[in-house]
Amino acid sequence: RELTAALDIDYRTSVIRQFRARVFNVLISTNVARGMDIDDVSLVINYDMPVTVDFKPDYETYLHRIGCCGRFGKL
Protein backbone atom coordinates (compact mmCIF):
# COMPACT_ATOMS: atom_id res chain seq x y z
CA ARG A 1 0.00 0.00 0.00
CA GLU A 2 1.00 3.61 -0.30
CA LEU A 3 0.76 6.57 2.02
CA THR A 4 1.01 10.06 0.53
CA ALA A 5 -0.35 13.53 1.24
CA ALA A 6 -2.29 13.32 -2.04
CA LEU A 7 -4.62 10.71 -0.52
CA ASP A 8 -7.82 11.55 1.31
CA ILE A 9 -7.26 11.84 5.08
CA ASP A 10 -9.82 9.13 5.85
CA TYR A 11 -8.10 6.75 3.43
CA ARG A 12 -4.67 7.55 4.94
CA THR A 13 -6.05 6.83 8.40
CA SER A 14 -7.43 3.52 7.14
CA VAL A 15 -4.07 2.57 5.58
CA ILE A 16 -2.22 3.33 8.83
CA ARG A 17 -4.75 1.36 10.87
CA GLN A 18 -4.46 -1.64 8.54
CA PHE A 19 -0.65 -1.54 8.56
CA ARG A 20 -0.60 -1.48 12.37
CA ALA A 21 -3.03 -4.42 12.38
CA ARG A 22 -0.71 -6.32 9.99
CA VAL A 23 -3.34 -6.58 7.25
CA PHE A 24 -0.38 -6.01 4.90
CA ASN A 25 3.34 -5.91 5.61
CA VAL A 26 4.81 -3.41 3.13
CA LEU A 27 4.09 0.31 3.23
CA ILE A 28 5.58 2.79 0.77
CA SER A 29 5.38 6.32 2.05
CA THR A 30 6.35 9.87 1.30
CA ASN A 31 7.41 12.30 4.00
CA VAL A 32 3.76 12.40 5.13
CA ALA A 33 4.63 9.55 7.51
CA ARG A 34 7.29 11.61 9.28
CA GLY A 35 6.95 11.25 13.02
CA MET A 36 4.85 8.11 12.83
CA ASP A 37 5.81 5.43 15.36
CA ILE A 38 4.77 1.86 14.57
CA ASP A 39 5.93 -1.02 16.76
CA ASP A 40 7.79 -4.04 15.37
CA VAL A 41 8.83 -2.56 12.04
CA SER A 42 11.92 -4.56 11.11
CA LEU A 43 13.11 -2.67 8.03
CA VAL A 44 12.99 0.94 6.86
CA ILE A 45 14.47 1.88 3.48
CA ASN A 46 15.19 5.53 2.73
CA TYR A 47 14.91 5.62 -1.04
CA ASP A 48 16.42 9.02 -1.60
CA MET A 49 18.25 11.83 0.12
CA PRO A 50 15.95 14.68 1.13
CA VAL A 51 16.76 17.99 -0.52
CA THR A 52 16.32 21.65 0.35
CA VAL A 53 14.17 24.03 -1.71
CA ASP A 54 17.23 24.76 -3.88
CA PHE A 55 17.77 21.00 -4.44
CA LYS A 56 20.87 20.63 -2.28
CA PRO A 57 21.20 17.60 0.02
CA ASP A 58 19.34 18.21 3.30
CA TYR A 59 21.60 16.38 5.74
CA GLU A 60 19.71 17.55 8.83
CA THR A 61 16.42 16.07 7.62
CA TYR A 62 18.19 12.86 6.62
CA LEU A 63 19.77 12.51 10.06
CA HIS A 64 16.36 13.11 11.64
CA ARG A 65 14.83 10.38 9.45
CA ILE A 66 17.42 7.74 10.26
CA GLY A 67 17.55 8.73 13.92
CA CYS A 68 13.82 8.18 14.28
CA CYS A 69 14.15 4.72 12.73
CA GLY A 70 16.51 3.48 15.42
CA ARG A 71 15.82 5.54 18.51
CA PHE A 72 15.91 4.04 21.98
CA GLY A 73 17.65 0.94 20.68
CA LYS A 74 14.59 -0.09 18.67
CA LEU A 75 14.67 -0.75 14.93
PDB file with one MODEL, atoms N, CA, C and O in Angstrom:
MODEL        1
ATOM      1  N   ARG A   1       0.836  -1.179   0.000  1.00  0.00           N
ATOM      2  CA  ARG A   1       0.000   0.000   0.000  1.00  0.00           C
ATOM      3  C   ARG A   1       0.878   1.237   0.000  1.00  0.00           C
ATOM      4  O   ARG A   1       2.081   1.166   0.248  1.00  0.00           O
ATOM      5  N   GLU A   2       0.269   2.344  -0.276  1.00  0.00           N
ATOM      6  CA  GLU A   2       0.996   3.606  -0.298  1.00  0.00           C
ATOM      7  C   GLU A   2       0.384   4.583   0.696  1.00  0.00           C
ATOM      8  O   GLU A   2      -0.782   4.471   1.075  1.00  0.00           O
ATOM      9  N   LEU A   3       1.201   5.538   1.101  1.00  0.00           N
ATOM     10  CA  LEU A   3       0.756   6.575   2.024  1.00  0.00           C
ATOM     11  C   LEU A   3       1.363   7.885   1.561  1.00  0.00           C
ATOM     12  O   LEU A   3       2.568   8.095   1.697  1.00  0.00           O
ATOM     13  N   THR A   4       0.536   8.770   1.015  1.00  0.00           N
ATOM     14  CA  THR A   4       1.008  10.064   0.530  1.00  0.00           C
ATOM     15  C   THR A   4       0.037  11.160   0.948  1.00  0.00           C
ATOM     16  O   THR A   4      -1.109  10.887   1.306  1.00  0.00           O
ATOM     17  N   ALA A   5       0.504  12.389   0.900  1.00  0.00           N
ATOM     18  CA  ALA A   5      -0.346  13.529   1.236  1.00  0.00           C
ATOM     19  C   ALA A   5      -1.454  13.728   0.206  1.00  0.00           C
ATOM     20  O   ALA A   5      -2.451  14.391   0.493  1.00  0.00           O
ATOM     21  N   ALA A   6      -1.291  13.164  -0.986  1.00  0.00           N
ATOM     22  CA  ALA A   6      -2.294  13.315  -2.041  1.00  0.00           C
ATOM     23  C   ALA A   6      -3.554  12.493  -1.768  1.00  0.00           C
ATOM     24  O   ALA A   6      -4.587  12.710  -2.401  1.00  0.00           O
ATOM     25  N   LEU A   7      -3.471  11.557  -0.836  1.00  0.00           N
ATOM     26  CA  LEU A   7      -4.620  10.705  -0.521  1.00  0.00           C
ATOM     27  C   LEU A   7      -5.553  11.390   0.466  1.00  0.00           C
ATOM     28  O   LEU A   7      -5.122  12.202   1.285  1.00  0.00           O
ATOM     29  N   ASP A   8      -6.811  11.059   0.382  1.00  0.00           N
ATOM     30  CA  ASP A   8      -7.823  11.551   1.311  1.00  0.00           C
ATOM     31  C   ASP A   8      -7.437  11.172   2.743  1.00  0.00           C
ATOM     32  O   ASP A   8      -6.938  10.072   2.977  1.00  0.00           O
ATOM     33  N   ILE A   9      -7.661  12.063   3.687  1.00  0.00           N
ATOM     34  CA  ILE A   9      -7.265  11.840   5.084  1.00  0.00           C
ATOM     35  C   ILE A   9      -7.913  10.589   5.671  1.00  0.00           C
ATOM     36  O   ILE A   9      -7.272   9.864   6.432  1.00  0.00           O
ATOM     37  N   ASP A  10      -9.159  10.329   5.333  1.00  0.00           N
ATOM     38  CA  ASP A  10      -9.824   9.126   5.849  1.00  0.00           C
ATOM     39  C   ASP A  10      -9.171   7.856   5.297  1.00  0.00           C
ATOM     40  O   ASP A  10      -9.026   6.862   6.009  1.00  0.00           O
ATOM     41  N   TYR A  11      -8.781   7.901   4.029  1.00  0.00           N
ATOM     42  CA  TYR A  11      -8.102   6.751   3.429  1.00  0.00           C
ATOM     43  C   TYR A  11      -6.732   6.552   4.069  1.00  0.00           C
ATOM     44  O   TYR A  11      -6.348   5.421   4.367  1.00  0.00           O
ATOM     45  N   ARG A  12      -5.986   7.648   4.283  1.00  0.00           N
ATOM     46  CA  ARG A  12      -4.672   7.550   4.937  1.00  0.00           C
ATOM     47  C   ARG A  12      -4.809   6.939   6.321  1.00  0.00           C
ATOM     48  O   ARG A  12      -4.015   6.082   6.707  1.00  0.00           O
ATOM     49  N   THR A  13      -5.810   7.374   7.063  1.00  0.00           N
ATOM     50  CA  THR A  13      -6.052   6.831   8.399  1.00  0.00           C
ATOM     51  C   THR A  13      -6.332   5.337   8.321  1.00  0.00           C
ATOM     52  O   THR A  13      -5.843   4.564   9.146  1.00  0.00           O
ATOM     53  N   SER A  14      -7.114   4.934   7.338  1.00  0.00           N
ATOM     54  CA  SER A  14      -7.427   3.520   7.144  1.00  0.00           C
ATOM     55  C   SER A  14      -6.167   2.716   6.812  1.00  0.00           C
ATOM     56  O   SER A  14      -5.980   1.617   7.334  1.00  0.00           O
ATOM     57  N   VAL A  15      -5.311   3.251   5.955  1.00  0.00           N
ATOM     58  CA  VAL A  15      -4.067   2.569   5.584  1.00  0.00           C
ATOM     59  C   VAL A  15      -3.185   2.383   6.813  1.00  0.00           C
ATOM     60  O   VAL A  15      -2.638   1.301   7.028  1.00  0.00           O
ATOM     61  N   ILE A  16      -3.045   3.420   7.612  1.00  0.00           N
ATOM     62  CA  ILE A  16      -2.224   3.334   8.828  1.00  0.00           C
ATOM     63  C   ILE A  16      -2.794   2.296   9.787  1.00  0.00           C
ATOM     64  O   ILE A  16      -2.054   1.489  10.349  1.00  0.00           O
ATOM     65  N   ARG A  17      -4.092   2.319   9.970  1.00  0.00           N
ATOM     66  CA  ARG A  17      -4.748   1.363  10.869  1.00  0.00           C
ATOM     67  C   ARG A  17      -4.524  -0.077  10.391  1.00  0.00           C
ATOM     68  O   ARG A  17      -4.229  -0.961  11.195  1.00  0.00           O
ATOM     69  N   GLN A  18      -4.665  -0.306   9.093  1.00  0.00           N
ATOM     70  CA  GLN A  18      -4.463  -1.644   8.536  1.00  0.00           C
ATOM     71  C   GLN A  18      -3.008  -2.097   8.658  1.00  0.00           C
ATOM     72  O   GLN A  18      -2.745  -3.265   8.943  1.00  0.00           O
ATOM     73  N   PHE A  19      -2.065  -1.178   8.442  1.00  0.00           N
ATOM     74  CA  PHE A  19      -0.651  -1.538   8.565  1.00  0.00           C
ATOM     75  C   PHE A  19      -0.322  -1.915  10.002  1.00  0.00           C
ATOM     76  O   PHE A  19       0.388  -2.892  10.241  1.00  0.00           O
ATOM     77  N   ARG A  20      -0.829  -1.154  10.951  1.00  0.00           N
ATOM     78  CA  ARG A  20      -0.603  -1.477  12.366  1.00  0.00           C
ATOM     79  C   ARG A  20      -1.227  -2.817  12.741  1.00  0.00           C
ATOM     80  O   ARG A  20      -0.703  -3.534  13.594  1.00  0.00           O
ATOM     81  N   ALA A  21      -2.345  -3.152  12.105  1.00  0.00           N
ATOM     82  CA  ALA A  21      -3.031  -4.419  12.380  1.00  0.00           C
ATOM     83  C   ALA A  21      -2.434  -5.579  11.579  1.00  0.00           C
ATOM     84  O   ALA A  21      -2.908  -6.710  11.681  1.00  0.00           O
ATOM     85  N   ARG A  22      -1.406  -5.305  10.791  1.00  0.00           N
ATOM     86  CA  ARG A  22      -0.710  -6.323   9.993  1.00  0.00           C
ATOM     87  C   ARG A  22      -1.590  -6.931   8.898  1.00  0.00           C
ATOM     88  O   ARG A  22      -1.416  -8.090   8.522  1.00  0.00           O
ATOM     89  N   VAL A  23      -2.537  -6.136   8.391  1.00  0.00           N
ATOM     90  CA  VAL A  23      -3.342  -6.579   7.254  1.00  0.00           C
ATOM     91  C   VAL A  23      -2.438  -6.733   6.026  1.00  0.00           C
ATOM     92  O   VAL A  23      -2.677  -7.601   5.186  1.00  0.00           O
ATOM     93  N   PHE A  24      -1.415  -5.904   5.920  1.00  0.00           N
ATOM     94  CA  PHE A  24      -0.381  -6.015   4.895  1.00  0.00           C
ATOM     95  C   PHE A  24       0.946  -5.675   5.556  1.00  0.00           C
ATOM     96  O   PHE A  24       0.968  -5.063   6.624  1.00  0.00           O
ATOM     97  N   ASN A  25       2.059  -6.070   4.926  1.00  0.00           N
ATOM     98  CA  ASN A  25       3.342  -5.907   5.611  1.00  0.00           C
ATOM     99  C   ASN A  25       4.350  -5.029   4.888  1.00  0.00           C
ATOM    100  O   ASN A  25       5.506  -4.952   5.305  1.00  0.00           O
ATOM    101  N   VAL A  26       3.938  -4.363   3.813  1.00  0.00           N
ATOM    102  CA  VAL A  26       4.811  -3.413   3.125  1.00  0.00           C
ATOM    103  C   VAL A  26       4.050  -2.102   2.969  1.00  0.00           C
ATOM    104  O   VAL A  26       2.909  -2.085   2.508  1.00  0.00           O
ATOM    105  N   LEU A  27       4.692  -1.012   3.355  1.00  0.00           N
ATOM    106  CA  LEU A  27       4.088   0.313   3.230  1.00  0.00           C
ATOM    107  C   LEU A  27       5.104   1.231   2.578  1.00  0.00           C
ATOM    108  O   LEU A  27       6.214   1.396   3.084  1.00  0.00           O
ATOM    109  N   ILE A  28       4.728   1.827   1.462  1.00  0.00           N
ATOM    110  CA  ILE A  28       5.584   2.786   0.771  1.00  0.00           C
ATOM    111  C   ILE A  28       5.016   4.166   1.056  1.00  0.00           C
ATOM    112  O   ILE A  28       3.839   4.434   0.812  1.00  0.00           O
ATOM    113  N   SER A  29       5.872   5.036   1.577  1.00  0.00           N
ATOM    114  CA  SER A  29       5.379   6.316   2.052  1.00  0.00           C
ATOM    115  C   SER A  29       6.257   7.478   1.621  1.00  0.00           C
ATOM    116  O   SER A  29       7.463   7.334   1.424  1.00  0.00           O
ATOM    117  N   THR A  30       5.627   8.620   1.482  1.00  0.00           N
ATOM    118  CA  THR A  30       6.354   9.868   1.296  1.00  0.00           C
ATOM    119  C   THR A  30       6.654  10.432   2.680  1.00  0.00           C
ATOM    120  O   THR A  30       6.491   9.741   3.686  1.00  0.00           O
ATOM    121  N   ASN A  31       7.078  11.652   2.725  1.00  0.00           N
ATOM    122  CA  ASN A  31       7.408  12.296   3.997  1.00  0.00           C
ATOM    123  C   ASN A  31       6.170  12.530   4.869  1.00  0.00           C
ATOM    124  O   ASN A  31       6.298  12.981   6.008  1.00  0.00           O
ATOM    125  N   VAL A  32       4.983  12.232   4.354  1.00  0.00           N
ATOM    126  CA  VAL A  32       3.758  12.404   5.132  1.00  0.00           C
ATOM    127  C   VAL A  32       3.778  11.534   6.389  1.00  0.00           C
ATOM    128  O   VAL A  32       3.098  11.841   7.368  1.00  0.00           O
ATOM    129  N   ALA A  33       4.548  10.460   6.365  1.00  0.00           N
ATOM    130  CA  ALA A  33       4.626   9.549   7.513  1.00  0.00           C
ATOM    131  C   ALA A  33       5.643   9.997   8.557  1.00  0.00           C
ATOM    132  O   ALA A  33       5.850   9.306   9.554  1.00  0.00           O
ATOM    133  N   ARG A  34       6.266  11.125   8.342  1.00  0.00           N
ATOM    134  CA  ARG A  34       7.287  11.610   9.276  1.00  0.00           C
ATOM    135  C   ARG A  34       6.696  11.736  10.680  1.00  0.00           C
ATOM    136  O   ARG A  34       5.628  12.317  10.869  1.00  0.00           O
ATOM    137  N   GLY A  35       7.397  11.191  11.638  1.00  0.00           N
ATOM    138  CA  GLY A  35       6.951  11.255  13.024  1.00  0.00           C
ATOM    139  C   GLY A  35       6.071  10.097  13.443  1.00  0.00           C
ATOM    140  O   GLY A  35       5.736   9.974  14.621  1.00  0.00           O
ATOM    141  N   MET A  36       5.692   9.252  12.511  1.00  0.00           N
ATOM    142  CA  MET A  36       4.851   8.108  12.830  1.00  0.00           C
ATOM    143  C   MET A  36       5.680   7.056  13.573  1.00  0.00           C
ATOM    144  O   MET A  36       6.831   6.806  13.214  1.00  0.00           O
ATOM    145  N   ASP A  37       5.110   6.453  14.588  1.00  0.00           N
ATOM    146  CA  ASP A  37       5.807   5.429  15.360  1.00  0.00           C
ATOM    147  C   ASP A  37       4.970   4.160  15.344  1.00  0.00           C
ATOM    148  O   ASP A  37       3.884   4.113  15.922  1.00  0.00           O
ATOM    149  N   ILE A  38       5.483   3.131  14.678  1.00  0.00           N
ATOM    150  CA  ILE A  38       4.769   1.862  14.568  1.00  0.00           C
ATOM    151  C   ILE A  38       5.660   0.772  15.138  1.00  0.00           C
ATOM    152  O   ILE A  38       6.796   0.601  14.695  1.00  0.00           O
ATOM    153  N   ASP A  39       5.155   0.037  16.111  1.00  0.00           N
ATOM    154  CA  ASP A  39       5.928  -1.021  16.756  1.00  0.00           C
ATOM    155  C   ASP A  39       6.252  -2.155  15.789  1.00  0.00           C
ATOM    156  O   ASP A  39       5.515  -2.421  14.839  1.00  0.00           O
ATOM    157  N   ASP A  40       7.377  -2.813  16.060  1.00  0.00           N
ATOM    158  CA  ASP A  40       7.785  -4.041  15.367  1.00  0.00           C
ATOM    159  C   ASP A  40       8.020  -3.892  13.868  1.00  0.00           C
ATOM    160  O   ASP A  40       7.835  -4.849  13.117  1.00  0.00           O
ATOM    161  N   VAL A  41       8.422  -2.715  13.431  1.00  0.00           N
ATOM    162  CA  VAL A  41       8.834  -2.555  12.038  1.00  0.00           C
ATOM    163  C   VAL A  41      10.283  -3.004  11.965  1.00  0.00           C
ATOM    164  O   VAL A  41      11.136  -2.461  12.667  1.00  0.00           O
ATOM    165  N   SER A  42      10.570  -3.985  11.128  1.00  0.00           N
ATOM    166  CA  SER A  42      11.915  -4.565  11.108  1.00  0.00           C
ATOM    167  C   SER A  42      12.825  -3.971  10.042  1.00  0.00           C
ATOM    168  O   SER A  42      14.034  -4.195  10.080  1.00  0.00           O
ATOM    169  N   LEU A  43      12.278  -3.224   9.096  1.00  0.00           N
ATOM    170  CA  LEU A  43      13.107  -2.673   8.031  1.00  0.00           C
ATOM    171  C   LEU A  43      12.520  -1.361   7.537  1.00  0.00           C
ATOM    172  O   LEU A  43      11.327  -1.270   7.249  1.00  0.00           O
ATOM    173  N   VAL A  44      13.369  -0.349   7.443  1.00  0.00           N
ATOM    174  CA  VAL A  44      12.995   0.936   6.859  1.00  0.00           C
ATOM    175  C   VAL A  44      14.029   1.248   5.788  1.00  0.00           C
ATOM    176  O   VAL A  44      15.230   1.222   6.057  1.00  0.00           O
ATOM    177  N   ILE A  45      13.572   1.541   4.582  1.00  0.00           N
ATOM    178  CA  ILE A  45      14.473   1.883   3.483  1.00  0.00           C
ATOM    179  C   ILE A  45      14.231   3.339   3.106  1.00  0.00           C
ATOM    180  O   ILE A  45      13.121   3.714   2.728  1.00  0.00           O
ATOM    181  N   ASN A  46      15.266   4.151   3.210  1.00  0.00           N
ATOM    182  CA  ASN A  46      15.192   5.529   2.733  1.00  0.00           C
ATOM    183  C   ASN A  46      15.613   5.521   1.273  1.00  0.00           C
ATOM    184  O   ASN A  46      16.784   5.311   0.959  1.00  0.00           O
ATOM    185  N   TYR A  47      14.668   5.747   0.394  1.00  0.00           N
ATOM    186  CA  TYR A  47      14.910   5.615  -1.038  1.00  0.00           C
ATOM    187  C   TYR A  47      15.805   6.721  -1.589  1.00  0.00           C
ATOM    188  O   TYR A  47      16.644   6.478  -2.456  1.00  0.00           O
ATOM    189  N   ASP A  48      15.622   7.922  -1.085  1.00  0.00           N
ATOM    190  CA  ASP A  48      16.422   9.023  -1.603  1.00  0.00           C
ATOM    191  C   ASP A  48      16.834   9.977  -0.490  1.00  0.00           C
ATOM    192  O   ASP A  48      16.291   9.949   0.614  1.00  0.00           O
ATOM    193  N   MET A  49      17.792  10.809  -0.807  1.00  0.00           N
ATOM    194  CA  MET A  49      18.253  11.826   0.122  1.00  0.00           C
ATOM    195  C   MET A  49      17.293  13.010   0.042  1.00  0.00           C
ATOM    196  O   MET A  49      17.008  13.494  -1.054  1.00  0.00           O
ATOM    197  N   PRO A  50      16.790  13.484   1.182  1.00  0.00           N
ATOM    198  CA  PRO A  50      15.946  14.678   1.134  1.00  0.00           C
ATOM    199  C   PRO A  50      16.760  15.875   0.634  1.00  0.00           C
ATOM    200  O   PRO A  50      17.974  15.940   0.828  1.00  0.00           O
ATOM    201  N   VAL A  51      16.081  16.803  -0.001  1.00  0.00           N
ATOM    202  CA  VAL A  51      16.758  17.989  -0.522  1.00  0.00           C
ATOM    203  C   VAL A  51      16.086  19.255  -0.011  1.00  0.00           C
ATOM    204  O   VAL A  51      14.924  19.243   0.395  1.00  0.00           O
ATOM    205  N   THR A  52      16.840  20.342  -0.039  1.00  0.00           N
ATOM    206  CA  THR A  52      16.317  21.653   0.348  1.00  0.00           C
ATOM    207  C   THR A  52      15.533  22.228  -0.824  1.00  0.00           C
ATOM    208  O   THR A  52      15.455  21.608  -1.885  1.00  0.00           O
ATOM    209  N   VAL A  53      14.951  23.413  -0.639  1.00  0.00           N
ATOM    210  CA  VAL A  53      14.174  24.035  -1.712  1.00  0.00           C
ATOM    211  C   VAL A  53      15.034  24.358  -2.928  1.00  0.00           C
ATOM    212  O   VAL A  53      14.513  24.471  -4.038  1.00  0.00           O
ATOM    213  N   ASP A  54      16.340  24.509  -2.737  1.00  0.00           N
ATOM    214  CA  ASP A  54      17.230  24.758  -3.876  1.00  0.00           C
ATOM    215  C   ASP A  54      17.931  23.471  -4.341  1.00  0.00           C
ATOM    216  O   ASP A  54      18.964  23.521  -5.009  1.00  0.00           O
ATOM    217  N   PHE A  55      17.352  22.325  -3.978  1.00  0.00           N
ATOM    218  CA  PHE A  55      17.770  20.997  -4.444  1.00  0.00           C
ATOM    219  C   PHE A  55      19.176  20.577  -4.012  1.00  0.00           C
ATOM    220  O   PHE A  55      19.844  19.809  -4.704  1.00  0.00           O
ATOM    221  N   LYS A  56      19.611  21.084  -2.870  1.00  0.00           N
ATOM    222  CA  LYS A  56      20.872  20.631  -2.284  1.00  0.00           C
ATOM    223  C   LYS A  56      20.549  19.571  -1.237  1.00  0.00           C
ATOM    224  O   LYS A  56      19.466  19.601  -0.652  1.00  0.00           O
ATOM    225  N   PRO A  57      21.463  18.636  -0.989  1.00  0.00           N
ATOM    226  CA  PRO A  57      21.198  17.599   0.020  1.00  0.00           C
ATOM    227  C   PRO A  57      20.848  18.215   1.378  1.00  0.00           C
ATOM    228  O   PRO A  57      21.536  19.118   1.854  1.00  0.00           O
ATOM    229  N   ASP A  58      19.784  17.722   1.987  1.00  0.00           N
ATOM    230  CA  ASP A  58      19.341  18.207   3.298  1.00  0.00           C
ATOM    231  C   ASP A  58      19.776  17.188   4.351  1.00  0.00           C
ATOM    232  O   ASP A  58      19.015  16.299   4.731  1.00  0.00           O
ATOM    233  N   TYR A  59      21.003  17.338   4.806  1.00  0.00           N
ATOM    234  CA  TYR A  59      21.599  16.379   5.739  1.00  0.00           C
ATOM    235  C   TYR A  59      20.872  16.347   7.078  1.00  0.00           C
ATOM    236  O   TYR A  59      20.743  15.286   7.689  1.00  0.00           O
ATOM    237  N   GLU A  60      20.399  17.494   7.535  1.00  0.00           N
ATOM    238  CA  GLU A  60      19.708  17.549   8.826  1.00  0.00           C
ATOM    239  C   GLU A  60      18.428  16.712   8.801  1.00  0.00           C
ATOM    240  O   GLU A  60      18.162  15.950   9.731  1.00  0.00           O
ATOM    241  N   THR A  61      17.644  16.855   7.744  1.00  0.00           N
ATOM    242  CA  THR A  61      16.418  16.069   7.620  1.00  0.00           C
ATOM    243  C   THR A  61      16.741  14.585   7.504  1.00  0.00           C
ATOM    244  O   THR A  61      16.051  13.748   8.085  1.00  0.00           O
ATOM    245  N   TYR A  62      17.789  14.260   6.753  1.00  0.00           N
ATOM    246  CA  TYR A  62      18.193  12.859   6.616  1.00  0.00           C
ATOM    247  C   TYR A  62      18.577  12.268   7.969  1.00  0.00           C
ATOM    248  O   TYR A  62      18.153  11.163   8.310  1.00  0.00           O
ATOM    249  N   LEU A  63      19.379  12.999   8.737  1.00  0.00           N
ATOM    250  CA  LEU A  63      19.771  12.512  10.060  1.00  0.00           C
ATOM    251  C   LEU A  63      18.562  12.344  10.973  1.00  0.00           C
ATOM    252  O   LEU A  63      18.513  11.412  11.776  1.00  0.00           O
ATOM    253  N   HIS A  64      17.588  13.243  10.853  1.00  0.00           N
ATOM    254  CA  HIS A  64      16.356  13.112  11.639  1.00  0.00           C
ATOM    255  C   HIS A  64      15.614  11.835  11.243  1.00  0.00           C
ATOM    256  O   HIS A  64      15.143  11.092  12.104  1.00  0.00           O
ATOM    257  N   ARG A  65      15.514  11.583   9.936  1.00  0.00           N
ATOM    258  CA  ARG A  65      14.828  10.377   9.453  1.00  0.00           C
ATOM    259  C   ARG A  65      15.461   9.105  10.005  1.00  0.00           C
ATOM    260  O   ARG A  65      14.774   8.252  10.568  1.00  0.00           O
ATOM    261  N   ILE A  66      16.777   8.987   9.839  1.00  0.00           N
ATOM    262  CA  ILE A  66      17.418   7.743  10.258  1.00  0.00           C
ATOM    263  C   ILE A  66      17.491   7.630  11.771  1.00  0.00           C
ATOM    264  O   ILE A  66      17.496   6.523  12.310  1.00  0.00           O
ATOM    265  N   GLY A  67      17.547   8.761  12.461  1.00  0.00           N
ATOM    266  CA  GLY A  67      17.552   8.735  13.924  1.00  0.00           C
ATOM    267  C   GLY A  67      16.235   8.238  14.475  1.00  0.00           C
ATOM    268  O   GLY A  67      16.203   7.514  15.470  1.00  0.00           O
ATOM    269  N   CYS A  68      15.144   8.627  13.828  1.00  0.00           N
ATOM    270  CA  CYS A  68      13.824   8.180  14.278  1.00  0.00           C
ATOM    271  C   CYS A  68      13.638   6.688  14.048  1.00  0.00           C
ATOM    272  O   CYS A  68      12.897   6.036  14.784  1.00  0.00           O
ATOM    273  N   CYS A  69      14.296   6.145  13.044  1.00  0.00           N
ATOM    274  CA  CYS A  69      14.150   4.721  12.732  1.00  0.00           C
ATOM    275  C   CYS A  69      14.809   3.832  13.777  1.00  0.00           C
ATOM    276  O   CYS A  69      14.406   2.680  13.937  1.00  0.00           O
ATOM    277  N   GLY A  70      15.804   4.331  14.487  1.00  0.00           N
ATOM    278  CA  GLY A  70      16.514   3.475  15.421  1.00  0.00           C
ATOM    279  C   GLY A  70      16.590   4.010  16.836  1.00  0.00           C
ATOM    280  O   GLY A  70      17.449   3.582  17.607  1.00  0.00           O
ATOM    281  N   ARG A  71      15.726   4.920  17.191  1.00  0.00           N
ATOM    282  CA  ARG A  71      15.824   5.543  18.510  1.00  0.00           C
ATOM    283  C   ARG A  71      15.519   4.556  19.631  1.00  0.00           C
ATOM    284  O   ARG A  71      14.777   3.589  19.461  1.00  0.00           O
ATOM    285  N   PHE A  72      16.109   4.834  20.758  1.00  0.00           N
ATOM    286  CA  PHE A  72      15.908   4.041  21.978  1.00  0.00           C
ATOM    287  C   PHE A  72      16.275   2.576  21.789  1.00  0.00           C
ATOM    288  O   PHE A  72      15.719   1.701  22.452  1.00  0.00           O
ATOM    289  N   GLY A  73      17.209   2.313  20.884  1.00  0.00           N
ATOM    290  CA  GLY A  73      17.652   0.936  20.682  1.00  0.00           C
ATOM    291  C   GLY A  73      16.665   0.072  19.929  1.00  0.00           C
ATOM    292  O   GLY A  73      16.883  -1.131  19.782  1.00  0.00           O
ATOM    293  N   LYS A  74      15.576   0.666  19.444  1.00  0.00           N
ATOM    294  CA  LYS A  74      14.594  -0.093  18.672  1.00  0.00           C
ATOM    295  C   LYS A  74      14.887   0.097  17.198  1.00  0.00           C
ATOM    296  O   LYS A  74      15.429   1.128  16.799  1.00  0.00           O
ATOM    297  N   LEU A  75      14.535  -0.883  16.388  1.00  0.00           N
ATOM    298  CA  LEU A  75      14.669  -0.755  14.933  1.00  0.00           C
ATOM    299  C   LEU A  75      13.346  -0.395  14.332  1.00  0.00           C
ATOM    300  O   LEU A  75      13.242  -0.240  13.115  1.00  0.00           O
TER     301      LEU A  75
ENDMDL
END
